[in-house]
């Protein structure tokens, strides 16, 4: 009964919704076959390319695989999230 | 004309063997000559589930190694016309069979049978590779649990990578009461996650345990809800459009009363 009241006020999530949410996240990683090494490799490659054009703060670089709504808003799709703080943009490419 | 169907899941214990036994029996009962192949070498169980454990002379490994002819390893189920089993070997391991040998065996059986049903072992290693090698299509079994759904997703990916196209999902052991409470993922939830077509929904049913105890597939039990669900799966395999049983409908007073009186035809 307590649990039901919690649900009523939206405090407790139904366990099946928790299951679904967790599954969706874990499957994004499974499907992308992502290991920590994979992300590290990706990270270093991205840095290599970007530093040709701009000066970035490598220590504050944040790259992760997450999920996002698809364009039509119908489904959840995996997304590569990258937050790359720029220190300075080089002019050499002009 | 004939079709090779693999029954697989990734995770163990979700009902591959039970489903294989029931679907195979159902296909035979509807007049199609059917052979079941147990590819779980070292951990064979389809024979006991079918109640044919006392009739084994030769097995799958004997066939591929040429110790016997295919015909000699076929155990005829005397209760159901047109139903045969090739059991797995118990004292060997998965490496005793190669995918190419499975393809060859399936092709040989195609000449004799309408349906060749392959019971796949759990896992994604050699046994899985053997089981899917000769398959035209696949039925992926899952239960409404995170572990089983996750493994099913992996299996679906591997099937596609191995060019077994368009696998279909069978959700086993669904508990309508728990779904109604929001404590079990619904069929829609699972389909939403796995994004594949559905071929069956089998409710959790005590009768499965009883029928497995006896070695008589539940599909022959007219009172079993799971048996009814498997009969529907068989019809869908044959290409019929069969509506899915409503297992999660709101059980108000009247449906409950009707059920009590045995009036509810599921």
Interface residues (C-beta under 8 A of the other chain):
Chain A: X7 X14 X15 X16 X17 X19 X20 X22 X23 X24 X26 X27 X30 X31 X75
Chain B: X145 X146 X149 X150 X153 X154 X157 X179 X181 X182 X183 X184 X185 X186 X189 X192 X193
